[in-house]
Amino acid sequence: MEQSGKETGKGRRRALWVAGAVTAIVAAGIVGGKIVLESKVNELIAGRGGKAGSVEVDHLGRIHLRDVTLPLADGSSARIAAIDGRPKILFLNGTFEVTGLDIEVPTAKISVPHASVEDANLDPATLTELLSSKSAAPLSKRIDRFAAKRVSAPEVALIQAVAGSEQKTVYKNINLTEIANGRVARYSADGASFEFAMDIPDGAGGTKQERMTGSIGAMTGQDFDAAYMARLYTEKAGPDDKEARPLYGPLSAKAIAFSNGEARFAYDEMRSSGFSMRMPSEPLLETLEKLTSVANPEELGPEERRAFFARLLSLADMIGKGDMEMLGLKIDAPAKNGEAEGDKIKLAVDRMAFQLDGRTLDAALNGLSMGAGGDYVKFSEASITGFSWNSTLEAMKTMAGLDEQQLETFPFTTLLPEFGTFRVAGIDVDLPNPETGADSADAGGYADETDETDALAAEGLMPDAEQTDETDQQAVTSAEKSAATAVPERIRFTLKNYELALTKPFHGIPTDIRFSYEDLSVPVPADAQDETSVQLRKLGFEELVVSSNIQAAWDEPNQTLAIKDISVSGKDVGGLSLSGLMGGFTKDFFSGDTAMAQVALLGLTAREMNLKIEDKGGMAKGIKFYADQNGMTEDQARGMLTMMAAAVLQQFAADQPKLQGPVDALSRFIAKPGTFTLAVRSKAETGIGAFDLIAASENPVLLLDKVDLEATAQ
């Protein structure tokens, strides 16, 4: 037992010596690491051309920097009052607190009072690669190396110089989370406030500066690729950069509002599903520097001008896909002096949106309402689809390298974009007629003067000659009054749908066109005094509803122009439509050369023409009107008109037997209105030539031997 006790005592002394040795080694390591780390931080700051008031590393490995200044490009600088944190050590991730960060660049200043970086992978090696000026890694790779669980700042202030005035924006509670591989998985801000000045017309030919203030509510976003953003600005496209890559994912900003103290603009929300960009052929920073260095492109030589416009147009080619949607726009204009609140001009739009896909654009506006008091303009939709500036950009590239002599023969029509399809639906308008307002005021003035003249004449205080002149003036005034009462006091109409499609351009000129409107409705007031309204009321119309359509398309291989439809129709009246086919329609019509187009006209041929007439109540209204005007019953009027029309038509057919079929069909249609069709087809496959058509304009009968006629009545 005594021996055992001695051994135990020796073991304890050995353990104590070992523990002391380990402690000494660790302490020496900490002191050594502290010295090495301080030296490394000083080296990194000095290597970047910066300086620090003090650099200290405590015994727990925490770094404390004070009064740090780092130079940036273009004479800019970053100043940091304090940095406190710990780099990544063993299993402990790095954390940093930044206080008083100020960054100044030529056009902006960024101020961050405080920011935190949590769970960052900032070990000494990573810090060296990120910050060292000797690192060969491009900026995108450095950003790609950085990772952190969260970066936050209670406030970030951005002051910019825009168009000669200062714009200040302050963001609140910014958070960036899950940062890795150069991407920010999620980012947000609780809100922002901003103010800026802008020049607006002062009404006297000059401008005045007005201050605008505003705010933004909660902002959120996902999947921001910061490394790819750095590549766009600092690198050129590589062999694997053929397709556009996502730059931003979904993002949203709510409760956007700004005001100048009088007018107020507000959006409920702005949002996007994301944007993608394509790598440029040269770094974007270089492109922008070269573009801004050119004061007057017209002074450049042909090659330099070509290079300038190639760079300018390359910016458009960087666009991949993107969209933006703005919801709940409201604008309140200021009330005029003495104007009631209800008479203020107000504008509201439920939704505005656009989608970009390279060189094509689709845009839409839904639920617009603008008005003041009882005056308004509304429509449910306005949209454009298939708009493309591809042809415009290609033509500009070609045009940029041409000299003045070559420009004289350049087809400028190729600069036109493909317009696509423009559509407006659900239009509703109710506005005062400006002509009526002006005329009414004038008429009132004349009325007062006429009354005074009558009184003077009655009292014998006006000479006869002057009385005669005043009588003539009264007649003119009376006519003006009648004209004024003949003009509707208000402009009222609705339109269900309007479309204009200009597609498939050839040398910039559309070869497929469509123009149509559906259900244009104009009320016929019961108290209207103009002749047209009076006659329409007699025909039984309380409103006039009209639709129309024009549609044609060019077939390049067959050199034909198909007139698909030229039609007009009215509710409770009927409709008329024409269609046909023209041959000899060559590409000379799209050359942009007027002389060539005029010569090409002589090569046109008419191959086919189709006419269709539909009655949907118009004949009955006309017969009723005729009967009322002539004191007849409707049956009497119908019988007499049918008999007269049949007699005239049969007389015409007697002279031209080939017209007998169409005449019989038309007679049946008049007797019992429904649908009448007439087809006229050229016997020659190539059609009827221009010279034959010119001769037929004097005597249409000459065409009867050259065409086949087919008519029906149902």
ABEGO torsion letter per residue (X at the ends): XAAAAAAAAAAAAAAAAAAAAAAAAAAAAAAAAAAAAAAAAAAAAAAAGBBBABBBBBAAGBBBBBGBBBBBBGGBBBBBABBBEBBBBEABBBBBBBBGBBBBBAABBBBBABBBBBGBABBAAAAAAAABAABABBAAAAAAABBBABBBBABBBBBBBBGGBBBBBBBBGBBBBGBBGGBBABBBBAEBBBBBBBBBBAGAGBBBBBBBBBBBBBBBBBGBBAAAAAAAAABBBBAABABBBBABBBBBBBGBBBBAGABBBBBABBBBAEBBBBBBABBAAAAAAAAAABABAAABBAAAAAAAAAAAAAAAAABBBBBBBBBGBBBBBBBBBGBBAAABBBBBBABBBBBBBEABBBBBBBGBBBBBEABBBBBABBBBBGBBAAAAAAAAAAAAABBAAAAAABBAAAABBBAEBBBBBGBBBBBBBAAAAAAAAAAAAAAAAAAAAAAAAAAGABBAAAAAAAAAAAAAAAAAAAAAAABBABBBBBBABBBBBBBGBBGGBBABBBBBBBGBBBBBBAABABAAAAAAAAAGBABBBBBBBBBBBBBAAAGBBBBABBBBBBBGAEBBBBBBBBBGBBAAAAAGBAAAAAAAAAABBBABBBBBBBBAGAAAAAAAAAAAAAGBBAAAAAAAAAAAAAAAAAAAAAABAAAAAAAAAAAAAAABBBBBBBBBBBABAAEBBAAAAAAAAABAAAAAAABBBBBBBX
